[in-house]
Amino acid sequence: MAKDANLYVSSPIRYSQLAIRSALVAVAIALTPLSAGAQPYPTRTITLVVGYSPGGTGDFIGRILGAKLSEKFGRTVVVENRAGASGLIAAQYVAKAAPDGYTILVGQTPEIAVNPHFLNSGLDVDRELAPIALGGVVPLALVVPKDSPYATIAQLLDAARSGKPILFASAGPGTPGHFAGELLRQYTHGKLTHVPYKGAGPALADLLGSHVDFYFPGFPGSVPYVKAGQMRMLAVTSPQRLPRAPDVPTVIEATSIKDFDISLWAGFFAPLGTPKATVAQLNAAINEVLAQPDTQARMSEGGADIVPMSVDQFAGFIKSESTKYVRIIATTGIKPQQP
């Protein structure tokens, strides 16, 4: 043993060789998990989580882009609906998911830009979610049941001013449709009562059943029912009339409410901590599929505007939307109401 020990002491060359071998082994061991972590993304199924029932705007946009991303990545992309608390349940679920790019929130106006200031939701968007890309922006449509006595928005507003009790639905408290109705109430000083639901689907169902008088869903969600003659569209909330519905007036045209521009948008978010490279890859992929003619045709048919944005631009858009709804909350003075 002594002879062997002296060899290591008296032979710096042999020591250096052993040290190099040991170092190479250590590096190889250290690089093994890095190599596994550096596998091309994605390698398995991606889940897009929507915070509302099927049939709403987020579901519409999520399913169109989910199918296109599946084609692009060669991996399954599924849409999972986790409805409740005006999108909060889904947002919290994604915020707590592994930050690996495989659980993505299709986040919408309520849970991202409104409810952090309205419902004290406990969700800190800046500290829990990483913005990826904007999927689409849609105006709202003021719709009434097919047998409604109101053929125009002017008739509806006149009835509200006269003191007639009128019920308006929303997809949940703090949703753009809720605020649109509250702005009309403030404008008419009428007896408008808010009836919140747990998503666009249930709200549309009760409108179809004439259990409520009007509703402001996202334009895409109302189009199939209007085309089928099951409801009537009296107005849209965009500043200008929509090419898809040129005969439908805007709320601004029918009222003196300036800047009545309330939209519902859907964007993609990952849990905070998701690698920036993965976020950048998803942003590029989403913008790429949004640029495809067939995607643009389907989005346009549903009334959704496509606004490609970088990650930083999308983050700035979110901040401006939050500022807008803080102002609307203060203007209307409305308080939280649970569905």
C-alpha positions as CSV (number, residue, x, y, z in Angstrom):
1,M,0.0,0.0,0.0
2,A,2.9,2.3,0.9
3,K,4.5,1.7,-2.5
4,D,1.2,2.6,-4.3
5,A,0.8,5.6,-2.1
6,N,4.3,6.9,-3.0
7,L,3.5,6.5,-6.7
8,Y,0.7,9.1,-6.4
9,V,3.0,11.4,-4.5
10,S,6.1,11.1,-6.6
11,S,4.4,11.0,-10.0
12,P,2.8,14.3,-10.8
13,I,2.1,13.2,-14.4
14,R,0.1,10.1,-13.2
15,Y,-1.7,12.3,-10.7
16,S,-2.6,14.8,-13.4
17,Q,-3.9,12.0,-15.6
18,L,-6.1,10.6,-12.8
19,A,-7.3,14.1,-11.9
20,I,-8.3,14.8,-15.5
21,R,-10.1,11.4,-15.7
22,S,-11.9,12.1,-12.5
23,A,-12.8,15.6,-13.7
24,L,-14.1,14.2,-17.0
25,V,-16.2,11.7,-15.2
26,A,-17.6,14.4,-12.9
27,V,-18.4,16.6,-15.9
28,A,-20.1,13.7,-17.7
29,I,-22.2,13.0,-14.7
30,A,-23.1,16.7,-14.3
31,L,-24.0,17.0,-17.9
32,T,-26.3,14.0,-17.9
33,P,-29.4,15.7,-16.5
34,L,-28.7,18.8,-18.5
35,S,-28.8,16.8,-21.7
36,A,-32.1,15.3,-20.6
37,G,-33.4,18.8,-19.8
38,A,-32.3,20.1,-23.1
39,Q,-34.5,17.8,-25.1
40,P,-36.4,19.6,-27.8
41,Y,-39.7,21.0,-26.6
42,P,-42.3,19.7,-26.6
43,T,-41.9,16.0,-26.0
44,R,-45.4,15.2,-24.7
45,T,-48.9,16.4,-24.5
46,I,-49.6,20.1,-23.9
47,T,-52.8,21.0,-22.0
48,L,-54.5,24.4,-22.6
49,V,-56.7,25.2,-19.6
50,V,-59.8,27.4,-20.2
51,G,-61.4,28.9,-17.1
52,Y,-65.0,28.8,-18.5
53,S,-67.5,26.3,-19.8
54,P,-67.3,25.2,-23.5
55,G,-68.9,27.6,-25.9
56,G,-67.2,30.9,-24.9
57,T,-64.6,33.0,-26.5
58,G,-61.6,31.5,-24.7
59,D,-62.8,28.0,-25.7
60,F,-63.3,29.1,-29.3
61,I,-59.8,30.6,-29.6
62,G,-58.2,27.8,-27.5
63,R,-59.5,25.0,-29.7
64,I,-58.6,26.7,-33.0
65,L,-55.0,27.4,-31.9
66,G,-54.7,24.2,-30.0
67,A,-55.4,22.2,-33.1
68,K,-52.9,24.2,-35.1
69,L,-50.2,23.9,-32.5
70,S,-50.7,20.2,-32.4
71,E,-50.1,20.1,-36.1
72,K,-47.0,22.3,-35.8
73,F,-45.4,20.5,-32.9
74,G,-46.5,17.0,-33.9
75,R,-47.7,16.5,-30.3
76,T,-51.2,16.3,-28.8
77,V,-52.6,19.5,-27.6
78,V,-55.8,19.2,-25.5
79,V,-58.2,21.8,-24.2
80,E,-59.4,21.4,-20.6
81,N,-62.3,23.4,-19.3
82,R,-62.0,24.3,-15.5
83,A,-64.9,26.6,-15.0
84,G,-65.6,28.6,-11.9
85,A,-65.0,31.9,-10.0
86,S,-64.8,33.9,-13.2
87,G,-61.7,32.1,-14.5
88,L,-59.9,32.1,-11.2
89,I,-60.0,28.3,-10.6
90,A,-58.2,27.7,-13.9
91,A,-55.7,30.5,-13.4
92,Q,-54.8,29.3,-9.9
93,Y,-54.5,25.7,-11.2
94,V,-52.0,26.8,-13.9
95,A,-50.1,29.1,-11.6
96,K,-49.4,26.1,-9.3
97,A,-48.5,23.7,-12.2
98,A,-44.9,22.7,-13.0
99,P,-43.2,25.5,-15.0
100,D,-42.3,23.3,-17.9
101,G,-44.5,24.6,-20.7
102,Y,-46.9,21.7,-20.7
103,T,-49.7,23.3,-18.7
104,I,-50.8,26.6,-20.4
105,L,-53.6,29.0,-19.4
106,V,-55.9,30.4,-22.0
107,G,-56.3,33.5,-19.9
108,Q,-59.0,36.0,-20.5
109,T,-59.9,39.6,-19.6
110,P,-61.7,38.7,-16.3
111,E,-59.1,36.6,-14.5
112,I,-56.1,38.6,-15.8
113,A,-57.1,42.2,-16.0
114,V,-60.3,42.6,-13.9
115,N,-60.7,40.3,-10.9
116,P,-57.3,41.0,-9.3
117,H,-58.7,44.5,-8.7
118,F,-62.4,43.5,-8.3
119,L,-62.8,40.3,-6.4
120,N,-59.6,40.3,-4.3
121,S,-59.0,37.0,-6.0
122,G,-55.6,36.5,-4.4
123,L,-54.0,35.9,-7.8
124,D,-51.0,38.0,-8.5
125,V,-50.7,37.8,-12.2
126,D,-47.2,39.5,-12.3
127,R,-45.8,37.1,-9.7
128,E,-47.5,33.9,-10.7
129,L,-48.0,33.8,-14.5
130,A,-45.7,34.4,-17.4
131,P,-47.3,36.1,-20.5
132,I,-46.7,34.2,-23.7
133,A,-48.8,35.6,-26.5
134,L,-52.2,37.2,-27.4
135,G,-54.5,34.8,-29.1
136,G,-57.3,37.1,-30.2
137,V,-59.5,40.1,-29.3
138,V,-63.3,40.0,-29.8
139,P,-66.0,42.6,-29.3
140,L,-69.1,41.8,-27.3
141,A,-72.5,41.5,-28.8
142,L,-75.7,42.7,-27.1
143,V,-78.1,39.8,-27.8
144,V,-81.8,39.2,-26.8
145,P,-84.0,36.1,-27.1
146,K,-85.7,35.5,-30.4
147,D,-89.1,36.4,-28.9
148,S,-87.9,39.5,-27.1
149,P,-90.2,42.6,-27.4
150,Y,-87.0,44.7,-28.1
151,A,-86.1,44.9,-31.7
152,T,-83.5,47.6,-31.3
153,I,-81.1,48.7,-28.6
154,A,-83.1,52.0,-28.4
155,Q,-86.2,50.1,-27.4
156,L,-84.4,48.2,-24.8
157,L,-82.8,51.3,-23.3
158,D,-86.2,53.1,-23.4
159,A,-87.7,50.3,-21.4
160,A,-84.9,50.5,-18.9
161,R,-85.4,54.2,-18.5
162,S,-89.1,53.7,-17.9
163,G,-88.4,51.6,-14.8
164,K,-89.3,48.3,-16.2
165,P,-87.4,45.5,-14.4
166,I,-84.8,44.0,-16.8
167,L,-82.5,41.1,-16.2
168,F,-79.1,40.9,-17.9
169,A,-76.9,37.9,-17.8
170,S,-73.1,37.6,-17.6
171,A,-70.6,34.8,-17.7
172,G,-69.7,35.7,-14.1
173,P,-69.0,38.7,-11.9
174,G,-66.2,40.9,-13.2
175,T,-66.4,39.7,-16.8
176,P,-66.5,42.3,-19.6
177,G,-70.2,41.4,-20.2
178,H,-70.9,42.3,-16.6
179,F,-69.3,45.7,-16.9
180,A,-71.0,46.4,-20.2
181,G,-74.4,45.8,-18.5
182,E,-73.4,48.0,-15.6
183,L,-72.4,50.8,-17.9
184,L,-75.8,50.7,-19.5
185,R,-77.4,50.7,-16.1
186,Q,-75.5,53.8,-15.2
187,Y,-76.3,55.4,-18.5
188,T,-80.1,54.7,-18.3
189,H,-80.5,54.9,-14.5
190,G,-82.8,52.0,-15.1
191,K,-83.8,49.0,-13.1
192,L,-81.3,46.5,-14.6
193,T,-80.5,43.5,-12.4
194,H,-77.3,41.5,-13.0
195,V,-77.7,37.7,-13.1
196,P,-74.2,36.1,-13.1
197,Y,-73.5,32.6,-14.4
198,K,-70.5,30.3,-14.3
199,G,-69.5,30.8,-17.9
200,A,-70.8,31.8,-21.3
201,G,-72.5,28.5,-22.0
202,P,-74.9,28.6,-19.0
203,A,-75.6,32.3,-19.6
204,L,-76.5,31.7,-23.3
205,A,-78.7,28.7,-22.3
206,D,-80.8,30.9,-20.0
207,L,-81.0,33.6,-22.6
208,L,-82.2,31.1,-25.2
209,G,-84.8,30.0,-22.6
210,S,-85.9,33.7,-22.2
211,H,-85.0,33.6,-18.5
212,V,-83.1,36.9,-18.9
213,D,-83.7,39.8,-21.1
214,F,-80.2,40.4,-22.6
215,Y,-76.6,39.4,-22.4
216,F,-73.2,40.7,-23.7
217,P,-71.4,37.5,-24.8
218,G,-68.2,37.5,-26.9
219,F,-69.2,38.0,-30.5
220,P,-68.0,34.5,-31.7
221,G,-70.2,32.7,-29.1
222,S,-73.3,34.5,-30.3
223,V,-72.9,34.1,-34.0
224,P,-74.1,30.4,-34.4
225,Y,-77.3,31.2,-32.4
226,V,-78.0,34.4,-34.4
227,K,-77.5,32.6,-37.7
228,A,-79.9,29.8,-36.5
229,G,-82.6,32.4,-35.6
230,Q,-82.5,31.5,-31.9
231,M,-81.6,35.0,-30.8
232,R,-81.2,38.5,-32.1
233,M,-78.2,40.8,-32.1
234,L,-79.0,44.4,-31.3
235,A,-75.5,46.0,-31.0
236,V,-71.8,45.4,-30.7
237,T,-69.3,47.0,-28.3
238,S,-66.6,47.8,-30.8
239,P,-65.9,51.4,-31.7
240,Q,-66.9,50.7,-35.4
241,R,-69.3,48.3,-37.0
242,L,-68.0,44.8,-37.7
243,P,-67.5,43.7,-41.3
244,R,-68.9,40.3,-40.2
245,A,-72.1,42.1,-39.1
246,P,-72.4,45.4,-41.0
247,D,-76.1,45.9,-40.2
248,V,-75.6,45.8,-36.5
249,P,-75.0,49.2,-34.9
250,T,-72.4,49.9,-32.2
251,V,-73.5,50.8,-28.6
252,I,-71.7,54.2,-29.2
253,E,-74.1,54.9,-32.1
254,A,-77.2,54.2,-30.0
255,T,-76.1,56.0,-26.9
256,S,-74.1,59.0,-25.8
257,I,-71.6,56.8,-23.9
258,K,-68.3,57.9,-25.2
259,D,-65.5,55.3,-25.5
260,F,-67.8,52.4,-25.0
261,D,-65.2,50.0,-26.2
262,I,-65.3,46.8,-24.1
263,S,-63.7,43.7,-25.6
264,L,-63.0,40.2,-24.5
265,W,-59.5,38.9,-25.3
266,A,-57.8,35.6,-24.8
267,G,-54.1,35.1,-24.4
268,F,-51.7,32.4,-23.4
269,F,-49.9,32.2,-20.0
270,A,-47.4,29.8,-18.4
271,P,-46.6,29.3,-14.7
272,L,-44.0,31.8,-13.7
273,G,-40.5,30.2,-13.8
274,T,-41.1,28.5,-17.2
275,P,-37.9,28.7,-19.1
276,K,-37.7,31.9,-21.2
277,A,-36.6,29.8,-24.2
278,T,-39.8,27.8,-23.9
279,V,-41.9,30.9,-23.6
280,A,-40.2,32.4,-26.6
281,Q,-40.7,29.3,-28.6
282,L,-44.4,29.2,-27.8
283,N,-44.8,32.9,-28.7
284,A,-43.2,32.3,-32.1
285,A,-45.3,29.2,-32.7
286,I,-48.6,30.9,-31.7
287,N,-47.8,34.0,-33.9
288,E,-46.9,31.6,-36.8
289,V,-50.2,29.8,-36.7
290,L,-52.1,33.0,-36.3
291,A,-50.5,34.1,-39.6
292,Q,-51.8,31.1,-41.5
293,P,-54.7,32.0,-43.9
294,D,-57.0,29.3,-42.7
295,T,-56.5,30.3,-39.1
296,Q,-57.2,33.9,-40.0
297,A,-60.3,32.9,-41.9
298,R,-61.8,31.0,-38.9
299,M,-60.9,33.7,-36.4
300,S,-62.4,36.4,-38.7
301,E,-65.5,34.4,-39.2
302,G,-66.0,34.3,-35.5
303,G,-65.4,38.0,-35.2
304,A,-62.0,37.8,-33.5
305,D,-59.2,40.2,-34.4
306,I,-55.7,38.9,-34.6
307,V,-53.0,41.2,-33.1
308,P,-49.6,39.5,-33.2
309,M,-47.4,40.6,-30.2
310,S,-44.0,39.8,-28.8
311,V,-43.8,38.6,-25.2
312,D,-43.0,42.1,-24.0
313,Q,-45.7,43.7,-26.1
314,F,-48.3,41.3,-24.6
315,A,-47.1,42.1,-21.1
316,G,-47.6,45.8,-21.9
317,F,-51.1,45.1,-23.3
318,I,-52.1,43.4,-20.1
319,K,-51.0,46.4,-18.0
320,S,-53.0,48.8,-20.1
321,E,-56.1,46.6,-19.9
322,S,-55.8,46.4,-16.1
323,T,-55.6,50.2,-15.9
324,K,-58.7,50.5,-18.0
325,Y,-60.8,48.2,-15.8
326,V,-59.6,49.8,-12.6
327,R,-61.0,53.0,-14.0
328,I,-64.3,51.3,-15.0
329,I,-64.7,49.8,-11.5
330,A,-64.3,53.2,-10.0
331,T,-66.7,54.8,-12.5
332,T,-69.5,52.3,-12.0
333,G,-69.0,51.8,-8.3
334,I,-70.1,48.2,-8.6
335,K,-69.3,45.6,-5.9
336,P,-68.4,42.0,-6.2
337,Q,-71.3,39.5,-6.6
338,Q,-70.9,35.8,-6.6
339,P,-72.7,33.6,-9.2
